[in-house]
Amino acid sequence: MNSQEAKQVDCVSEQPELLQPNPNALNQATQTAPLPELLDELALALVPGVGPRTRLKLLEYFGSVKAVLEASAAELQQVPDVGPKLALAIRSAEDRSKAQQVWSICRQHGIQVLCQTDPEYPELLKQIADPPAVLFVRGELLPRDQLAIAIVGTRHPSLYGLRQAERLAGSLARAGLTIISGLARGIDAAAHRGALAAGGRTLAVLANGVIDIYPPEHKNLAEQIIAHGALLSETPPGTQPLAGMFPQRNRLISGLALGVLVVEAPHRSGALITARHALEQNREVFAVPGRIDEPTSHGCHQLIRDGAKLVESAEDILEELGPLVQPTVREDGRPIRHPAELLLNPTEEAVLQAIGTDPTDIDQIVRTTGLPVPRVLASISVLEMRHLVRRLSGSSVVRR
C-alpha cells in the first residue's frame, strides 16, 4: 500500500474493541438474519487496511464483494497495493463472524447499517471519490437531507463566532436546509444547537462509533440530534476516537452537503481540511469574516481571499445554492425551487403558488386562493421568514 492509499484507509480499519451486548439482547438481535450482501459489505469494511480506494480496486478486479471474500491469498495479491498481510486479513474475514457480531450490536442499539446500494444511503455521498462502503446511522435520514449545508469551525471560538454559528444555522434551518456538523466543541455544537432551536433538522458526523458520544458532555445534544436528524459514522459501534480519524471524517461532512460554511478557523484547523475536501468534491465554500486581530479569523479570511463566498446572512448562502436546489423534486414529481418549500403546510403552499415572479397584489392572492385575508397575510409572513417571497409594498409581494 502506497502512502497516498494509506491516508485513505477507513477508520473502520482500526479494529475497534467491539461492544459486548448481554446474551439475551444478542439472541434477540440475531433472530432476523441480515441480507447476505450487507453482511459481505460489512465483513470487507471491517478488514484493517481496506479503505474506499482499496475496496474499489478489489471490486474492479473480482467483480463483487462476495468474490473478494472468497478469493485465495494468491489471487488477492494480484490487485495493486494488496500485499501478503492484507491478503491474509481479507481471507480471515471470509467466515463473516465479526460482521455478524457488529450487525447484531447495531440491531440491539437501533443503529441502521447502510451500504451504497440501499435507497436510504445519501445520494450526495455517493458522488465523492471515496464514499464509505458502509454507513452506521443512529436516528433517521430523510430525502430532504440532501438539501444540506455544513457548518464547521474552531473548537475554541469567541462569543462572536458562537453567535454567528447559531444565528446562521437557525436561519438556514428555517429556510429548509439540514445543518451538518461534527458534534465537536465550539462552532460545531453551536451549529447543531442553532438548527434545533429553529425547529430544523441536523446531522452529526462522528469520527468514532455512534453509541459512545465524544466529547462526553455532548451526550444530551446527541440525543436531541437523534430525535431531529441522525448521528452518522463510517466506523462501527465501539470505535474510540483517535486523532487521525477526524480528517478522514471531515470528507463525509462536506460530502453530505451542498456547501460548507466556515465560522472562525485559525490557519491550522480541521475546518479548513473540511473546506479543502469541499473544493475537491465540487461543493460550494462559504466563510464568515471576523476581526483582523483574532487568530481564529485568519483561516476564514484566507478562504475568502482564495474565492470563498463571504457570508453576512443566510441570504448570501441561499442565493448561491439556489441553482443547486432546482433539480430537486417532491414525491409527486413537482419541482422544488427552494428547500423551504418542503416545510410549508397546505395553506402556505397555496398562497405561494398564487404569487408570481412579477409583483402580485394581495387582493389577487385572496381571490386566487379563496382564503380569508387574515390567513393570506399570516401565510405571507411565514413565506417572507422562509425567504420564499419579498414584500414590495403594503399591498404586493413577489416570489424570490
Sequence and secondary structure as in RCSB ss.txt:
>XXXX:A:sequence
MNSQEAKQVDCVSEQPELLQPNPNALNQATQTAPLPELLDELALALVPGVGPRTRLKLLEYFGSVKAVLEASAAE
LQQVPDVGPKLALAIRSAEDRSKAQQVWSICRQHGIQVLCQTDPEYPELLKQIADPPAVLFVRGELLPRDQLAIA
IVGTRHPSLYGLRQAERLAGSLARAGLTIISGLARGIDAAAHRGALAAGGRTLAVLANGVIDIYPPEHKNLAEQI
IAHGALLSETPPGTQPLAGMFPQRNRLISGLALGVLVVEAPHRSGALITARHALEQNREVFAVPGRIDEPTSHGC
HQLIRDGAKLVESAEDILEELGPLVQPTVREDGRPIRHPAELLLNPTEEAVLQAIGTDPTDIDQIVRTTGLPVPR
VLASISVLEMRHLVRRLSGSSVVRR
>XXXX:A:secstr
  HHHHHT  GGGG        HHHHHHHTTS   HHHHHHHHHHTSTT  HHHHHHHHHHHSSHHHHHHS HHH
HTTSTT  HHHHHHHHHTTT HHHHHHHHHHHHTT EEEETTSTTS HHHHTSSS  SEEEEEE   GGGGSEEE
EEE SS  HHHHHHHHHHHHHHHHTT EEEE   TTHHHHHHHHHHHTT  EEEE SS SSS SSGGGHHHHHHH
HHTEEEEESS TT    TTHHHHHHHHHHHTSSEEEEES  SS HHHHHHHHHHHTT EEEEE   TT HHHHHH
HHHHHTT EE SSHHHHHHHHHHHHTT B TTS B SSGGGGG  HHHHHHHHT  SS EEHHHHHHHH   HHH
HHHHHHHHHHTTSEEE SSSEEEE 
